Amino acid sequence: MKGGKVFLFEFADEVEAFLDQNIDGIQKLNEAAGVIGLKPSAQIKLKNIGVDAYDTLPFFGQKGHENVLDASEKMIREIRKGIKVVDKNGISESYSHFIVFYTRTIIHYLAFYLELLKQIQSVLNPSTLSVTANSQEPGQLELNSQLSYLGPVTNSFANAHNIGYEHACTVKNKSGTVFLSFIKSILLNIGGKTFTWIMQKKLQREARKKTVVLALERTYNMPRLIDEIINSGDIIVYLNSGKNDVSRILKGEFIGLNGLQFGSGKNDPMFENSVRESMNSLKSSAALERFFYCEVDLWSWVEPWLEKALVPALRKLNFQTARLSKLLNKVTPRLVLSQHALGLGGSLGELCLKRGIKAFLISHGSHVPPKGKFERIEWSEQGRGLIDATYPFIALQTPWAKRYVEDMGVRWSKPLCTGPLLFAKKIDSGVSSKDNEESYKKELQASLFPELEGKKIILHAGTPKSQSSLRLFVYETIDEYIRNINSLIKVVTRMNNVHLIIRFRPVRDLNLAEFKELLVESESFTVRSDGSFTGFLLASDLLLSYGSAAIEEALQNKIPVLQYDFDGKYCHIPATQFNRNQIPHLDSCYYADSEENLAMGLTWLIENHLDDDKDADVDWARHFFDEKDIVDDFTSTK
């Protein structure tokens, strides 16, 4: 027997619109078979009006991650078979990765909705699904966090499964936004082109007397690395830099070529023909059942998105690649560095590979050998843009990256054991002995957390993924991230002389205010988004995370790590697992797969590891390269 109506809200303004257009709106929600807040802003708004609402956790758990990954792998395999884009410079793989990366994102986005709806049907058995959402326009490459496919996807699911569908009300669009964005883009286009033309002329003049070090962008510690390796006669050039870097460019600290990202055109017949043939090939395969999920045809949304969003973005990338190729014809860098190989980062590496330019892909992420089917699917796809791409060389910064490459393989590059370059570096505290390190740590704690004197400090660091950029299984969804932290807070609250510091970075769909609102109340934790992560890490006794590059950052600095997954589905680095049926042993890295085991594990750690005299018994060796295995100067490699 079917239940009643189930309401789904993504954003707070949808709840507000529903209440504005329904005098008895709160009563309707309270009488419903279920109300679901898909994103934090909606969850908070529903809580504040006294409506007991679900988040996504009861409907999207481990099985959801696995189901969506299984389905997307089959779809992506079909897409890879259908695409063969190549330009007049012979660039191909970079376009393929660009297509797959963004298409996979929209497939995950749509399949997440459908998996959610399938489980809602199973758990709540609704008679009607009621949605309040605008429709997503398929003209943007990256999914807009303020618009949604929820309405049309829910309608299609309801029709396929004989469930009623209701569009509850209309949310007003903000007027003037499109026009202002258009004007802004024109001004940026003109200004960016002009500024970059000036920078290119300057580069060509200076390159006659000096050598060039070219990097993709000023993120993920790249400026620090360049400062460490440049010669006195080098010019530093970035293809991308931030708005705050203009003054540095004007001072002559480096040359910025951001304008390469502006403009587009159709001046490459080979590229245009291959794009047209690839799109036709994809359309011919779209009728296959593998593009269906939960009896709904995803292709009905993917196809118009490909035509209206992806193809124009591909043309822009082709235009950028052509401009970059011309630049490299005039100026040959002695060294090229990049943190990733997506978009222009991929073209940069592929051009260097074809022309014999020394270029290194130095991933900004942590890479570990996968332990099961679903980890292998996700890490394989992520690796294509971070460690397995068209670059002459890749830097292996930790033994875990080396093990990843040995397991998964790389297709084009020569791997080099460099040790930490962009991340996972041993932080220089300026002290030499163990006693001095402990003294420095206490001074740092007193400076950063004066109110926590005498307490053990646990630092939490994590990177959740919003629905518009889902990385399944190996990353948490936003709801999983909040649930796992709340579970941790509950455990820490029951402990004496322990304080939790939550290092928070805003992500799409979750800002600092929303994050704080969704946490349980306790005086045993503090949320911090200010200051240097390095300082927080060195001042901590333990790092706790689901899966993050911060794990390897901690291990390189001999700070023990506890990995925690409430669902027990994923463990980033092999570790000693806490289990009530086994006695743990001292290790550098631990793992808890339930709140019960987390509580037991933290108690054991406080008693057996986090005392100053216990650390000497820990084997840290598996996280470090032997000195003999590391290339002394990776920039001199031939």
C-alpha positions as CSV (number, residue, x, y, z in Angstrom):
1,M,0.0,0.0,0.0
2,K,1.4,3.4,-1.0
3,G,2.1,6.0,1.6
4,G,1.3,9.7,1.2
5,K,3.2,12.6,-0.4
6,V,7.0,13.0,-0.2
7,F,8.4,16.5,-0.6
8,L,12.0,17.1,-1.9
9,F,13.7,20.4,-1.4
10,E,17.3,21.2,-2.6
11,F,17.8,24.8,-1.4
12,A,16.4,27.1,1.3
13,D,14.7,29.4,-1.3
14,E,12.6,26.5,-2.5
15,V,11.3,26.0,1.1
16,E,10.6,29.7,1.3
17,A,8.8,29.8,-2.0
18,F,6.7,26.8,-1.0
19,L,5.7,28.5,2.3
20,D,4.9,31.8,0.5
21,Q,2.6,30.0,-2.0
22,N,0.9,27.7,0.6
23,I,-0.8,29.3,3.6
24,D,-0.9,25.9,5.3
25,G,2.6,24.9,4.0
26,I,4.1,23.8,7.4
27,Q,1.0,21.7,8.1
28,K,1.3,20.0,4.7
29,L,4.9,19.2,5.3
30,N,4.2,17.8,8.8
31,E,1.5,15.6,7.5
32,A,3.5,14.3,4.6
33,A,4.9,10.8,4.4
34,G,8.3,12.4,4.3
35,V,10.2,15.6,3.7
36,I,13.8,15.5,2.4
37,G,16.3,18.3,2.4
38,L,18.9,17.4,-0.2
39,K,21.4,20.2,0.6
40,P,22.4,21.9,3.8
41,S,20.6,25.2,3.2
42,A,17.3,23.4,2.8
43,Q,18.0,21.1,5.8
44,I,18.6,24.2,8.0
45,K,15.6,26.0,6.7
46,L,13.3,23.0,7.4
47,K,14.8,22.5,10.9
48,N,14.2,26.2,11.7
49,I,10.5,26.1,10.8
50,G,10.1,23.0,12.9
51,V,9.8,20.4,10.2
52,D,11.3,17.0,10.9
53,A,13.1,16.3,7.6
54,Y,15.4,13.6,6.3
55,D,18.8,14.3,4.8
56,T,20.2,12.0,2.0
57,L,21.8,9.5,4.4
58,P,18.9,7.1,4.8
59,F,18.7,6.8,1.0
60,F,22.2,7.0,-0.3
61,G,24.7,4.9,1.6
62,Q,27.5,2.5,0.6
63,K,25.2,0.6,-1.8
64,G,24.3,3.9,-3.5
65,H,28.0,4.7,-4.1
66,E,28.5,1.2,-5.5
67,N,25.4,1.2,-7.7
68,V,26.2,4.6,-9.3
69,L,29.9,3.7,-9.9
70,D,28.9,0.4,-11.5
71,A,26.4,2.2,-13.8
72,S,28.7,5.1,-14.7
73,E,31.6,2.8,-15.5
74,K,29.5,1.1,-18.2
75,M,28.4,4.5,-19.6
76,I,31.9,5.9,-19.6
77,R,33.3,2.8,-21.3
78,E,30.7,3.4,-24.1
79,I,31.6,7.1,-24.3
80,R,35.3,6.4,-24.6
81,K,34.7,4.0,-27.5
82,G,32.8,6.7,-29.3
83,I,35.1,9.7,-29.0
84,K,38.2,10.4,-31.0
85,V,38.9,14.2,-31.1
86,V,42.2,15.4,-32.5
87,D,43.4,18.9,-33.6
88,K,45.9,20.2,-36.2
89,N,48.7,19.9,-33.6
90,G,48.0,16.2,-33.0
91,I,46.6,16.8,-29.5
92,S,44.0,14.1,-28.7
93,E,44.2,12.5,-25.2
94,S,43.7,15.9,-23.5
95,Y,40.4,16.4,-25.3
96,S,39.3,12.8,-24.5
97,H,40.0,13.3,-20.8
98,F,38.2,16.6,-20.8
99,I,35.1,15.0,-22.4
100,V,35.1,12.1,-20.0
101,F,35.8,14.1,-16.9
102,Y,32.9,16.5,-17.3
103,T,30.5,13.9,-18.8
104,R,31.2,11.6,-15.9
105,T,30.4,14.4,-13.5
106,I,26.9,15.0,-15.0
107,I,26.3,11.2,-15.1
108,H,27.1,10.9,-11.4
109,Y,24.9,14.0,-10.7
110,L,21.9,12.5,-12.5
111,A,22.4,9.0,-11.2
112,F,22.7,10.3,-7.6
113,Y,19.1,11.7,-7.9
114,L,17.8,8.5,-9.4
115,E,19.5,6.2,-6.8
116,L,18.0,8.6,-4.1
117,L,14.6,8.3,-5.6
118,K,14.8,4.5,-5.9
119,Q,15.6,4.2,-2.2
120,I,12.9,6.8,-1.3
121,Q,10.4,4.6,-3.2
122,S,11.7,1.5,-1.3
123,V,11.7,3.1,2.2
124,L,8.7,5.5,2.1
125,N,6.6,4.1,-0.8
126,P,5.2,7.5,-1.7
127,S,2.0,8.0,-3.7
128,T,3.3,11.3,-5.0
129,L,6.7,13.0,-5.3
130,S,6.5,16.7,-4.9
131,V,9.4,18.9,-6.1
132,T,10.0,22.6,-5.9
133,A,13.0,23.3,-8.2
134,N,14.0,25.4,-11.2
135,S,15.2,23.6,-14.3
136,Q,18.9,23.5,-15.1
137,E,19.8,25.1,-18.4
138,P,22.3,22.8,-20.2
139,G,24.4,25.8,-21.4
140,Q,27.0,25.6,-18.6
141,L,29.9,23.1,-18.5
142,E,30.1,23.0,-14.7
143,L,26.7,22.4,-13.0
144,N,25.3,25.5,-11.4
145,S,24.7,24.9,-7.7
146,Q,21.7,27.2,-7.7
147,L,19.8,25.4,-10.4
148,S,18.7,21.8,-10.7
149,Y,17.7,18.8,-12.8
150,L,15.8,17.5,-9.8
151,G,12.3,18.4,-11.2
152,P,12.6,16.8,-14.6
153,V,14.5,13.7,-13.3
154,T,11.9,13.2,-10.6
155,N,9.1,13.5,-13.1
156,S,10.7,10.9,-15.4
157,F,11.3,8.5,-12.5
158,A,7.7,8.9,-11.3
159,N,6.4,8.2,-14.7
160,A,8.6,5.1,-15.1
161,H,7.5,3.7,-11.6
162,N,3.8,4.7,-11.6
163,I,4.2,7.3,-8.9
164,G,2.4,10.6,-8.9
165,Y,4.4,13.7,-9.6
166,E,3.7,17.3,-8.5
167,H,5.6,20.5,-9.2
168,A,4.8,22.1,-5.8
169,C,5.5,25.8,-6.7
170,T,7.7,28.1,-8.7
171,V,10.9,29.7,-7.5
172,K,11.5,33.2,-8.9
173,N,14.7,33.6,-10.8
174,K,16.9,36.6,-9.9
175,S,16.5,39.3,-12.5
176,G,19.4,40.9,-14.2
177,T,22.0,38.2,-13.3
178,V,22.4,36.9,-16.9
179,F,22.8,40.4,-18.4
180,L,25.3,41.5,-15.8
181,S,27.3,38.2,-16.3
182,F,27.3,38.8,-20.0
183,I,28.7,42.4,-19.6
184,K,31.3,41.2,-17.1
185,S,32.4,38.4,-19.5
186,I,32.9,40.9,-22.3
187,L,35.0,43.3,-20.2
188,L,37.1,40.4,-18.8
189,N,37.6,39.1,-22.4
190,I,38.8,42.4,-23.7
191,G,40.9,43.2,-20.6
192,G,42.3,39.7,-20.4
193,K,43.4,39.6,-24.1
194,T,45.0,43.0,-23.9
195,F,46.9,42.2,-20.7
196,T,48.1,38.9,-22.0
197,W,49.3,40.4,-25.3
198,I,51.4,42.8,-23.3
199,M,52.7,39.9,-21.1
200,Q,53.6,37.8,-24.1
201,K,55.6,40.6,-25.7
202,K,57.4,41.0,-22.5
203,L,58.1,37.3,-22.2
204,Q,59.5,37.1,-25.8
205,R,61.9,40.0,-25.1
206,E,63.1,38.6,-21.8
207,A,63.4,35.1,-23.1
208,R,66.2,36.2,-25.4
209,K,68.5,36.7,-22.4
210,K,67.0,34.4,-19.7
211,T,65.6,30.9,-19.4
212,V,61.9,30.2,-18.8
213,V,60.2,28.1,-16.1
214,L,56.6,27.7,-17.0
215,A,53.9,26.5,-14.5
216,L,50.2,25.9,-15.0
217,E,48.8,27.8,-12.1
218,R,49.6,29.4,-8.7
219,T,47.8,26.8,-6.5
220,Y,48.6,23.9,-4.3
221,N,52.0,25.2,-3.1
222,M,53.4,25.6,-6.7
223,P,55.0,29.1,-5.9
224,R,56.8,27.5,-2.9
225,L,58.2,24.7,-5.1
226,I,59.3,27.2,-7.8
227,D,61.1,29.4,-5.2
228,E,63.0,26.3,-4.2
229,I,64.2,25.2,-7.6
230,I,64.6,28.3,-9.8
231,N,67.9,29.5,-11.0
232,S,69.0,33.2,-10.9
233,G,68.5,33.5,-14.6
234,D,65.0,32.2,-14.8
235,I,61.8,34.0,-15.8
236,I,58.8,32.6,-14.0
237,V,55.6,32.3,-16.1
238,Y,52.2,31.1,-15.0
239,L,49.4,30.3,-17.4
240,N,46.8,30.9,-14.7
241,S,47.1,33.2,-11.7
242,G,44.5,34.8,-9.3
243,K,43.0,38.2,-9.1
244,N,45.2,39.0,-6.1
245,D,48.3,38.4,-8.1
246,V,48.0,41.4,-10.4
247,S,50.2,43.6,-8.2
248,R,52.9,40.9,-8.2
249,I,52.8,40.7,-12.0
250,L,53.1,44.5,-12.3
251,K,56.1,44.4,-9.9
252,G,57.7,41.9,-12.2
253,E,57.8,38.9,-9.8
254,F,56.4,36.7,-12.6
255,I,54.6,36.8,-15.9
256,G,50.9,35.9,-15.9
257,L,49.2,34.7,-19.1
258,N,45.6,34.4,-17.9
259,G,44.3,35.8,-21.1
260,L,44.9,32.5,-22.9
261,Q,41.7,31.4,-21.3
262,F,39.7,34.1,-23.2
263,G,38.2,33.8,-26.6
264,S,37.1,30.9,-28.9
265,G,36.9,30.2,-32.5
266,K,36.4,27.6,-35.3
267,N,39.8,27.8,-37.1
268,D,40.7,24.1,-37.0
269,P,38.8,22.0,-39.5
270,M,40.5,18.7,-38.3
271,F,39.3,19.4,-34.8
272,E,35.8,20.4,-35.9
273,N,35.4,17.3,-38.1
274,S,36.6,14.9,-35.3
275,V,34.2,16.6,-32.8
276,R,31.3,16.2,-35.2
277,E,32.1,12.5,-35.9
278,S,32.6,11.8,-32.2
279,M,29.2,13.4,-31.3
280,N,27.5,11.4,-34.1
281,S,29.1,8.2,-32.8
282,L,27.9,8.9,-29.2
283,K,24.4,9.5,-30.5
284,S,24.3,6.2,-32.3
285,S,25.3,4.4,-29.1
286,A,23.0,6.3,-26.8
287,A,20.0,4.0,-27.5
288,L,21.8,1.1,-25.7
289,E,20.4,0.1,-22.3
290,R,23.6,1.1,-20.5
291,F,22.5,4.8,-20.6
292,F,19.4,3.9,-18.6
293,Y,19.5,4.0,-14.8
294,C,16.5,3.0,-12.6
295,E,14.5,2.7,-15.9
296,V,15.2,6.3,-16.8
297,D,17.0,7.4,-19.9
298,L,19.9,9.7,-18.8
299,W,20.7,10.4,-22.4
300,S,17.8,12.8,-22.7
301,W,19.7,15.2,-20.4
302,V,23.3,14.2,-21.3
303,E,22.8,14.8,-25.1
304,P,21.7,18.4,-25.0
305,W,24.3,19.2,-22.3
306,L,27.0,17.7,-24.7
307,E,25.8,19.9,-27.6
308,K,25.1,23.1,-25.7
309,A,27.8,23.0,-22.9
310,L,30.6,20.5,-23.6
311,V,31.2,21.2,-27.3
312,P,31.5,25.0,-26.9
313,A,33.9,24.3,-24.0
314,L,35.9,21.9,-26.2
315,R,36.1,24.6,-28.8
316,K,37.4,27.1,-26.2
317,L,40.0,24.5,-25.1
318,N,41.0,24.0,-28.8
319,F,41.4,27.8,-29.1
320,Q,43.5,28.0,-26.0
321,T,45.6,25.0,-27.1
322,A,46.3,26.7,-30.4
323,R,47.4,29.9,-28.7
324,L,49.6,27.9,-26.3
325,S,51.2,26.0,-29.2
326,K,52.1,29.3,-30.9
327,L,53.6,30.6,-27.7
328,L,55.8,27.4,-27.3
329,N,56.9,27.9,-30.9
330,K,58.3,31.3,-29.9
331,V,59.5,30.5,-26.4
332,T,60.8,27.1,-25.3
333,P,60.8,26.7,-21.5
334,R,63.7,24.9,-19.9
335,L,61.2,23.4,-17.4
336,V,57.4,23.0,-17.3
337,L,55.4,22.1,-14.1
338,S,51.8,21.3,-13.6
339,Q,49.6,20.1,-10.7
340,H,47.0,18.4,-12.9
341,A,46.2,17.5,-16.5
342,L,42.6,18.8,-17.0
343,G,41.8,21.2,-19.8
344,L,44.8,23.4,-20.6
345,G,46.9,21.5,-18.1
346,G,46.4,18.4,-20.3
347,S,47.2,20.2,-23.5
348,L,50.3,21.7,-22.0
349,G,51.7,18.3,-21.1
350,E,50.8,16.8,-24.5
351,L,52.4,19.6,-26.4
352,C,55.6,19.2,-24.3
353,L,55.6,15.5,-24.8
354,K,55.4,15.9,-28.6
355,R,58.1,18.6,-28.7
356,G,60.6,17.1,-26.3
357,I,60.2,19.9,-23.7
358,K,61.0,18.8,-20.1
359,A,57.6,18.8,-18.3
360,F,56.6,17.3,-15.0
361,L,53.2,16.4,-13.8
362,I,53.3,16.8,-10.0
363,S,49.9,15.8,-8.6
364,H,48.4,17.9,-5.8
365,G,46.5,14.8,-4.5
366,S,47.2,11.6,-2.6
367,H,47.4,8.4,-4.6
368,V,47.2,4.9,-3.1
369,P,46.8,1.5,-4.7
370,P,43.1,0.5,-4.7
371,K,42.0,-2.4,-2.6
372,G,38.7,-3.3,-4.3
373,K,36.6,-2.9,-7.3
374,F,34.9,0.4,-6.5
375,E,38.1,2.1,-5.3
376,R,39.8,0.9,-8.5
377,I,37.0,2.5,-10.7
378,E,37.2,5.9,-8.9
379,W,41.0,6.1,-8.5
380,S,41.6,5.0,-12.1
381,E,39.4,7.9,-13.4
382,Q,40.9,10.4,-11.0
383,G,44.4,9.2,-11.9
384,R,43.9,10.1,-15.6
385,G,44.0,13.7,-14.7
386,L,46.6,13.7,-11.9
387,I,49.2,11.0,-12.4
388,D,48.5,9.1,-15.6
389,A,48.5,11.7,-18.3
390,T,50.4,12.9,-21.4
391,Y,53.5,14.3,-19.6
392,P,57.1,13.3,-20.2
393,F,57.7,12.8,-16.4
394,I,55.5,12.3,-13.3
395,A,56.7,13.0,-9.8
396,L,56.1,10.3,-7.2
397,Q,56.1,12.2,-4.0
398,T,55.5,9.3,-1.6
399,P,55.9,5.5,-1.6
400,W,52.1,5.3,-1.8
401,A,52.1,7.0,-5.2
402,K,54.8,4.6,-6.3
403,R,52.7,1.7,-5.2
404,Y,49.8,3.2,-7.1
405,V,51.8,3.4,-10.3
406,E,53.1,-0.1,-9.9
407,D,49.6,-1.4,-9.5
408,M,47.7,0.8,-12.0
409,G,50.4,1.7,-14.5
410,V,51.0,4.8,-16.5
411,R,50.8,5.1,-20.3
412,W,53.1,7.9,-21.4
413,S,55.3,9.2,-18.6
414,K,58.5,8.2,-16.9
415,P,57.9,8.0,-13.1
416,L,60.6,9.6,-10.9
417,C,60.8,9.2,-7.1
418,T,61.2,12.8,-6.1
419,G,59.9,12.8,-2.5
420,P,57.4,15.4,-1.4
421,L,57.3,18.5,-3.7
422,L,53.8,20.1,-3.6
423,F,52.4,18.3,-0.5
424,A,53.4,15.9,2.2
425,K,56.6,17.8,3.0
426,K,58.4,17.5,6.3
427,I,57.7,20.8,7.8
428,D,60.7,22.7,9.0
429,S,60.0,23.8,12.5
430,G,63.5,25.2,13.0
431,V,64.4,22.8,15.8
432,S,66.6,19.7,15.7
433,S,66.1,17.4,18.7
434,K,63.1,15.4,19.9
435,D,63.0,17.5,23.1
436,N,63.1,20.7,21.1
437,E,60.3,19.5,18.9
438,E,58.1,18.8,21.9
439,S,58.9,22.2,23.3
440,Y,58.1,23.9,19.9
441,K,54.8,22.0,19.7
442,K,53.8,23.2,23.2
443,E,54.7,26.8,22.3
444,L,52.6,26.4,19.1
445,Q,49.7,25.0,21.0
446,A,49.9,27.9,23.5
447,S,49.9,30.3,20.6
448,L,47.0,28.8,18.6
449,F,44.9,27.3,21.4
450,P,45.8,29.1,24.7
451,E,42.5,27.9,26.3
452,L,43.3,24.2,25.7
453,E,46.4,23.9,27.9
454,G,47.0,20.4,29.1
455,K,44.5,18.8,26.6
456,K,45.2,16.4,23.8
457,I,44.3,18.0,20.5
458,I,42.7,16.0,17.7
459,L,42.7,17.8,14.3
460,H,40.0,16.8,11.8
461,A,40.6,17.6,8.1
462,G,38.5,16.4,5.2
463,T,37.3,17.2,1.7
464,P,33.7,16.4,1.0
465,K,32.3,16.5,-2.5
466,S,29.0,18.2,-3.4
467,Q,26.5,16.6,-5.7
468,S,27.7,18.7,-8.6
469,S,31.3,17.3,-8.3
470,L,30.7,13.9,-6.9
471,R,33.8,11.6,-6.4
472,L,32.1,8.4,-5.2
473,F,33.3,6.0,-2.6
474,V,36.8,7.5,-1.9
475,Y,35.3,10.8,-0.9
476,E,32.4,11.7,1.4
477,T,29.2,13.3,0.3
478,I,28.5,16.5,2.2
479,D,25.9,14.7,4.4
480,E,28.4,11.8,5.1
481,Y,31.0,14.4,6.0
482,I,28.7,16.1,8.5
483,R,27.4,12.8,9.9
484,N,31.0,11.5,10.4
485,I,32.1,14.7,12.2
486,N,29.0,14.7,14.4
487,S,29.7,11.1,15.3
488,L,33.3,12.1,16.2
489,I,32.1,15.0,18.3
490,K,29.8,12.7,20.3
491,V,32.7,10.4,21.1
492,V,35.1,13.3,22.0
493,T,32.4,14.8,24.3
494,R,32.5,11.7,26.5
495,M,36.3,11.9,26.9
496,N,38.3,13.9,29.4
497,N,41.1,16.4,28.5
498,V,40.6,15.9,24.8
499,H,39.6,18.7,22.4
500,L,38.6,18.4,18.7
501,I,39.7,21.1,16.2
502,I,37.8,20.9,13.0
503,R,39.6,22.5,10.1
504,F,36.9,23.7,7.7
505,R,37.2,24.9,4.1
506,P,34.0,26.1,2.4
507,V,32.9,23.9,-0.6
508,R,30.1,24.3,-3.0
509,D,26.7,23.9,-1.2
510,L,28.3,24.2,2.3
511,N,29.6,27.5,3.8
512,L,30.9,28.0,7.3
513,A,27.6,29.3,8.8
514,E,25.7,26.3,7.4
515,F,28.4,23.9,8.6
516,K,28.2,25.2,12.2
517,E,24.5,25.1,12.1
518,L,24.4,21.4,11.3
519,L,26.9,20.3,14.0
520,V,25.7,18.9,17.3
521,E,26.2,21.1,20.4
522,S,29.3,20.5,22.5
523,E,32.0,22.4,24.2
524,S,34.5,19.7,23.2
525,F,35.2,21.0,19.7
526,T,36.1,24.2,17.8
527,V,35.7,25.0,14.1
528,R,38.6,26.9,12.6
529,S,38.9,28.1,9.0
530,D,41.6,30.8,9.7
531,G,45.4,30.5,9.8
532,S,47.8,28.1,8.3
533,F,47.0,24.4,8.1
534,T,50.7,23.7,8.7
535,G,50.6,25.4,12.1
536,F,47.4,23.5,13.1
537,L,49.0,20.2,12.0
538,L,52.2,20.7,14.0
539,A,50.3,21.7,17.1
540,S,48.1,18.6,17.0
541,D,48.5,15.2,18.7
542,L,46.5,13.3,16.2
543,L,45.0,13.8,12.7
544,L,41.6,12.4,12.0
545,S,40.3,12.1,8.4
546,Y,38.2,10.0,6.0
547,G,40.6,10.3,3.1
548,S,42.6,13.3,2.2
549,A,46.1,14.5,1.2
550,A,46.3,15.8,4.8
551,I,46.8,12.2,5.9
552,E,50.1,11.9,4.1
553,E,51.0,15.5,5.2
554,A,50.6,14.3,8.8
555,L,52.5,11.0,8.3
556,Q,55.5,12.8,6.7
557,N,55.7,14.8,9.9
558,K,55.3,11.7,12.1
559,I,51.9,12.7,13.4
560,P,49.7,9.7,13.9
561,V,46.5,9.4,11.8
562,L,43.2,7.9,12.6
563,Q,41.0,7.2,9.5
564,Y,37.2,7.1,10.3
565,D,34.3,6.0,8.1
566,F,31.0,5.5,9.9
567,D,29.9,3.1,7.2
568,G,33.1,1.1,7.1
569,K,33.3,1.2,3.3
570,Y,36.7,2.9,2.7
571,C,40.1,3.1,4.3
572,H,42.5,5.4,2.4
573,I,45.9,4.0,3.6
574,P,46.3,0.5,5.1
575,A,46.2,0.8,8.8
576,T,45.8,-1.0,12.2
577,Q,42.0,-1.5,12.5
578,F,40.3,-0.9,15.9
579,N,38.1,-3.8,16.8
580,R,36.8,-4.8,20.2
581,N,37.8,-8.4,19.5
582,Q,41.5,-7.6,18.9
583,I,44.2,-5.8,20.9
584,P,45.7,-3.0,18.7
585,H,49.4,-2.5,18.3
586,L,51.4,0.7,17.9
587,D,51.3,2.0,14.4
588,S,51.5,5.3,12.4
589,C,48.0,4.9,11.0
590,Y,44.8,3.5,12.4
591,Y,41.3,2.9,11.2
592,A,37.8,2.8,12.8
593,D,34.7,1.6,10.9
594,S,32.0,2.4,13.4
595,E,31.3,4.9,16.2
596,E,31.7,2.1,18.8
597,N,35.2,1.2,17.4
598,L,36.1,4.9,17.1
599,A,35.3,5.4,20.8
600,M,37.4,2.4,21.8
601,G,40.2,3.4,19.4
602,L,40.5,7.0,20.7
603,T,40.6,5.8,24.3
604,W,43.3,3.3,23.4
605,L,45.3,6.0,21.5
606,I,45.2,8.4,24.4
607,E,46.4,5.7,26.8
608,N,48.9,4.0,24.6
609,H,50.2,6.2,21.8
610,L,49.8,9.9,22.3
611,D,52.1,10.0,25.3
612,D,55.4,11.6,24.3
613,D,57.6,8.5,25.1
614,K,55.6,6.1,23.0
615,D,56.3,7.5,19.5
616,A,59.8,6.1,19.3
617,D,58.3,2.6,19.1
618,V,56.3,3.4,15.9
619,D,57.4,2.2,12.5
620,W,57.1,5.2,10.1
621,A,59.3,3.7,7.4
622,R,56.5,2.6,5.0
623,H,55.5,6.3,4.4
624,F,59.0,7.4,3.4
625,F,61.3,6.7,0.5
626,D,64.8,5.5,1.1
627,E,67.3,8.3,0.3
628,K,68.9,6.1,-2.3
629,D,65.6,5.9,-4.2
630,I,65.1,9.6,-4.6
631,V,66.3,11.6,-7.6
632,D,68.7,14.2,-6.2
633,D,67.6,17.0,-8.6
634,F,64.5,16.1,-10.6
635,T,64.9,19.2,-12.7
636,S,68.1,17.9,-14.2
637,T,66.6,14.6,-15.3
638,K,67.1,13.8,-19.0
